[in-house]
Amino acid sequence: MSGNNLVLPIVLWGRTAPTHCISSLLVMDDFSTIITGCHDGQICLWDMTPELGICPRAMLFGHTASITCLSKASACSDKQYIVSASESGEMCLWDVNDGRCIEFTKLACAHTGIQFYQFTIGTQREGRLLCNGHYPEILVVDATSLEVLYSLVSKISPDWISSMSIIRSHRTQEDTVVAVSVTGILKVWIITAEVSRMQDLDPVFEEESKPIYCQGCQSISFCTFTQSSLLVVCSKYWRVFDAGDYSLLCSVPSDNDQAWTGGEFIAADKVIIWTEDGCSYIYKLPASCLPASEHFRSDVGKTKEGSIPPLVYSIANRSDKQLLICPPVTRFFFGRREPFHKLLIQGDSAGRLSLWSIPDTSPLQPLSTALQVSSTISLQEAFDKLTPVSAGIIDQLSVLPGKDEPIKVTASVYIPSQGRLVCGREDGSIILVPATQTAIVQLLQGEHMLRRGWPPHRTLRGHRNKVTCVLYPYQISPRYDQRSLVSGGVDFSVIVWDIFTGEMKHIFCVHGGEITQLIIPPENCSTRVQHCVCSVASDHSVGLLSLRERKCIMLASRHLFPIQVIKWRPADDYLVVGCSDGSVYVWQMDTGALDRCVMGITAVEILNACDELAPATVDALSHSAVNLKQAMTRRSLAALKNMAQHKLQTLATNLLAADNADKGNLPKYSHNALVVQAMKTNLTDPDMHVLFFDVEAVIIQLLTEEAQRPNPTLVSPETLQKSQAGADKGGLFQTETMKETIKEHLLDEDEEEEEEMRRREEKSKSLSLLEYNLTMDTAKLFMSCLHAWGLNEQLDGICLERLGMLRPHCPISFGLISRGGHMSLMLPTFKVPVCLLSLSLATGRKLTLSDIVGKGTYGVSRAVTTQHLLSVISLANTLMGMTNATFVGEHMKKAPNNPAGMAGE
């Protein structure tokens, strides 16, 4: 789908919450939003109430690697901007209010820490992002454009920066950046107004470089209470330094082999330090660290280590908690605006957030009790609390008798030409179902809710365990048979199905591990390879499976490490395999011989060369002698065949192109009104499904079908016959598909025998049930989801009774597509806007479903509201201009009083 079109996503999450192994944390200044980044690359937005209640709101998609750090990117209260960075060097600027991506870039280096810095030039305030990471400098990036302006560079002992802090001076116009390198050297840079205005790449060198012997520095923080202390936390000890001359004031070793991971000042005389296993401790600093004390700096020069200061509180002892797959992330934040909470926030690998409110007063008896958690919730717990539960795409067909949980969907593909969704499940079965019909069942109220086994579907059974991938080759290239559907599973097999009859055509059992990928070779491969599907398995093998010959024509199985990428060099008859250890294997497709195995820079160059564009036809023909010599040298039979037939293929292509141009047909609109895309945040997750509605495509398809209808004033038997044939090609399933789907059943094969009679009686009905108009069904689903239910009861009644729209029976999770394909998807837990919640608490009135479903739709954000209003207005205007456009059933269409039911309203 084009990025310029108005495309609205609606997501069906299912009952299982997405995996969210938290890697970074941030709290906005107003304490209304918590942002978490995870190791899979997603960002989650959590709403926080003044009473410290937490509710997950939305998930942001766009990063391709683990989130390494988060930072605010604006100091203005009206601009809730954050910046995120990933392991692959990506940086994104997000608007937290609606999850919109404002700007993004990709650098050659990965950031591990970002600090926001704002300075004033006259009356204008500008923001900068100071970034440190796997490079020997600090990059200064514009907070609006994400452009690198200049860098802070070390003259003496340059090295990677472990952590840094910005010291704001209220007395002078000079601010200080203090950083600690991985080798334990403290670096100091001075930033003045002149330096901040710099727009070139001239480096700024450090003012001071001093070894403080803090190897493995985890964090460095400045005491904003006294303006005179620095806290440096290392894995084995934490130290307090004087911020003036960086003298050591005190040093505290870790106890019981605990590894410290960070710390902050929570008061002038208290620090909080947290460990790798999630425990946190609040210590009272000795008098030698307090500027207000007469003993300040009394221990300077005395290398006294081992005297542990008194412990005020211990927090979050995780000894009895569940095992985690990686250390939790802990951060401390204190409110700069009311309410002035001091919050310790922790996120773990299970997607759980825990909050502790740190009291200002010390307990009378230290260590008597641990500080109790103020609030805690995980994504899965939030999903489990939903009523009704969050729906999956085929939940009504996947709940077995006597079981609460539906069978999970593990692989799926959408076929727009047929409007079908193919879902492979964890029990090895594959379901074929009309996409719009199954979405209507999950989201909207109607008669369909009373029918068992609705919508009409087909079940394919052949795999003995979980289906891992599904592919419909004809959708990618017309050279394949449109009947063929290919699936791979955990049982090591690849099965070819007839999608129209449900018949199993062939089983390939050539791999020694579960199938992880099914890939289509490019167009310009040899004729034999063009009718193959490439399968990748977990035993590090790659196969070329011929759908025409029904056999494996090549199996490459010497790879020592898991396969990460498959590339093609069709002109040379090469299949290029990239492995997780960086090695690259080059295979000849025709002979199955291993041409070479390389590593290092050569491997990178080979992979990059596969991404280059193919040379122009004229250049290829002009160097035919060179290509022939290369083919002979490599003993590649396929390359020789390609050379011999190259000119003939070029000529045939040109003739076909000219023939198509002479037909004079109207250009066919290439976009689909509805695309269903399966997504998962982690490989272990079941599929969630996003429905992408292209508003322009829906309108064009509606108008196209309207134009194909006969003019009622000039109806003859011939024109009626032609128009019906045209309509069948447009909005309905193909004739061949329909002949086969009439044989389908409403219930699964393993239903009770007493249902058989009822199925036979309703066999005549099944044809009308299946012959639905795909475009009108899409418009019906779209309009029913977008309408603001509950705002006007009279209008709701008209929509239900006269227009045939359906009311949602659960909150709709909408999304927002922004720059570069970045996407924000509402979580099903975000169903009550904060304004409605506070209103219900104030009035004591319980919120109804219409309050949640309807008004929540237009309380998301301005950007989402604008898109929804534009979509509703444009689609309603289109339907009003059409003849006999209505969403009601056939019996309503034949009503004599008002054939243009939609136009009348």
TAPE-V345365 format. One record per backbone hydrogen bond with DSSP energy under -1.0 kcal/mol. CO is the residue of the C=O (numbers start at 1). NH is the residue of the N-H. Records with the same first field share a line. If there is no record, write none. Layout:
CO = NH, NH
//
This chain:
5 = 7
6 = 695
8 = 693
9 = 815
10 = 691
12 = 689
20 = 22
21 = 39
24 = 37
26 = 35
28 = 31
32 = 48
33 = 28
34 = 46
35 = 26
36 = 44
37 = 23, 24
38 = 41, 67
42 = 38
43 = 60
44 = 36
45 = 57, 58
46 = 34
47 = 55
49 = 52
53 = 49
55 = 47
57 = 827
58 = 45
59 = 825
60 = 43
61 = 823
66 = 87
69 = 85
71 = 83
79 = 81
80 = 96
81 = 73
82 = 94
83 = 71
84 = 92
85 = 68, 69
86 = 89
89 = 107
90 = 86
91 = 105
92 = 84
93 = 102, 103
94 = 82
95 = 99
100 = 95
101 = 819
103 = 93
105 = 91
110 = 134
113 = 132
115 = 130
117 = 128
119 = 126
121 = 124
124 = 121
126 = 119
127 = 143
128 = 117
129 = 141
130 = 115
131 = 139
132 = 112, 113
133 = 135
135 = 137
138 = 152
139 = 131
140 = 149, 150
141 = 129
142 = 146
147 = 142
150 = 140
151 = 204
152 = 138
160 = 182
163 = 180
165 = 178
167 = 176
175 = 191
176 = 167
177 = 189
178 = 165
179 = 187
180 = 162, 163
181 = 184
184 = 212, 213
185 = 181
186 = 210
187 = 179
188 = 207, 208
189 = 177
191 = 175
192 = 196
193 = 197
195 = 198
204 = 153
208 = 188
210 = 186
219 = 233
221 = 231
223 = 227
228 = 243
229 = 223
230 = 241
231 = 221
232 = 239
233 = 218, 219
235 = 260
236 = 254
237 = 234
238 = 252
239 = 232
240 = 249, 250
241 = 230
242 = 246
247 = 242
250 = 240
252 = 238
255 = 258
259 = 276
262 = 274
264 = 272
269 = 285
270 = 266, 267
271 = 283
272 = 264
273 = 281
274 = 261, 262
275 = 278
279 = 275
280 = 315
281 = 273
282 = 312
283 = 271
286 = 289
287 = 290
288 = 297
290 = 293
293 = 296
295 = 298
297 = 300
299 = 302
302 = 304
310 = 284
313 = 282
314 = 371
315 = 280
318 = 321
329 = 347
331 = 345
333 = 343
339 = 341
341 = 335
342 = 358
343 = 333
344 = 356
345 = 331
346 = 354
347 = 329
348 = 22, 351
351 = 379
352 = 348
353 = 377
354 = 346
355 = 374, 375
356 = 344
365 = 368
375 = 355
377 = 353
378 = 382
379 = 383
380 = 384
381 = 385
383 = 386
391 = 14
394 = 397
395 = 398
398 = 407
400 = 403
408 = 426
409 = 687
411 = 424
413 = 422
415 = 418, 419, 420
419 = 435
420 = 415
421 = 433
422 = 413
423 = 431
424 = 410, 411
425 = 428, 467
429 = 425
430 = 460
431 = 423
432 = 458
433 = 421
434 = 438
435 = 439
436 = 440
437 = 441
438 = 442
439 = 443
440 = 444
443 = 809
446 = 449
447 = 450
458 = 432
460 = 430
466 = 490
469 = 488
471 = 486
472 = 475
473 = 476, 477
477 = 480
481 = 484
483 = 499
485 = 497
486 = 471
487 = 495
488 = 468, 469
489 = 515
493 = 489
494 = 508
495 = 487
496 = 505, 506
497 = 485
498 = 502
503 = 498
506 = 496
508 = 494
514 = 538
517 = 536
519 = 534
522 = 525
526 = 530
529 = 532
531 = 547
533 = 545
534 = 519
535 = 543
536 = 516, 517
537 = 540
541 = 537
542 = 556
543 = 535
544 = 553, 554
545 = 533
546 = 550
551 = 546
554 = 544
556 = 542
562 = 580
565 = 578
567 = 576
569 = 574
573 = 589
574 = 569
575 = 587
576 = 567
577 = 585
578 = 564, 565
579 = 582
583 = 579
584 = 598
585 = 577
586 = 595, 596
587 = 575
588 = 592
593 = 588
596 = 586
598 = 584
600 = 604
601 = 605
602 = 606
603 = 607
604 = 608
605 = 609
606 = 610
616 = 620
617 = 621
618 = 622
619 = 623
621 = 624
623 = 627
624 = 628
625 = 629
626 = 630
627 = 631
628 = 632
629 = 633
630 = 634
631 = 636
636 = 640
637 = 641
638 = 642
639 = 643
640 = 644
641 = 645
645 = 649
646 = 650
647 = 651
648 = 652
649 = 653
650 = 654
651 = 655
652 = 656
653 = 657
654 = 658
655 = 659
656 = 660
657 = 661
658 = 662
673 = 694
675 = 692
677 = 690
679 = 688
682 = 685
688 = 679
689 = 12
690 = 677
691 = 10
692 = 675
693 = 8
694 = 698
695 = 699
696 = 700
697 = 701
698 = 702
699 = 703
700 = 704
701 = 705
702 = 706
703 = 707
704 = 708
711 = 714
716 = 720
717 = 721
718 = 722
719 = 723
720 = 724
721 = 725
722 = 726
723 = 727
724 = 728
725 = 729
726 = 730
727 = 731
731 = 774
734 = 738
735 = 739
736 = 740
737 = 741
738 = 742
740 = 743
741 = 744
745 = 457
748 = 751
752 = 755
753 = 756
755 = 759
756 = 760
757 = 761
758 = 762
760 = 763
762 = 766
765 = 769
766 = 770
767 = 771
770 = 772
773 = 777
774 = 778
775 = 779
776 = 780
777 = 781
778 = 782
779 = 783
780 = 784
781 = 785
782 = 786
783 = 787
787 = 789
788 = 791
792 = 796
793 = 797
794 = 798
795 = 799
796 = 800
797 = 801
798 = 802, 803
799 = 805
803 = 887
807 = 445
813 = 11
814 = 826
816 = 824
818 = 821
819 = 822
822 = 818
823 = 61
824 = 816
825 = 59
827 = 830
829 = 831
833 = 837
834 = 838
835 = 839
836 = 840
837 = 841
838 = 842
839 = 843
840 = 844
848 = 852
849 = 853
850 = 854
856 = 859
861 = 865
862 = 866
863 = 867
864 = 868
865 = 869
866 = 870
867 = 871
868 = 872
869 = 873
870 = 874
871 = 875
872 = 876
873 = 877
874 = 878
875 = 879
876 = 880
877 = 881
879 = 882
889 = 893
890 = 894
892 = 895
899 = 901
900 = 904
//
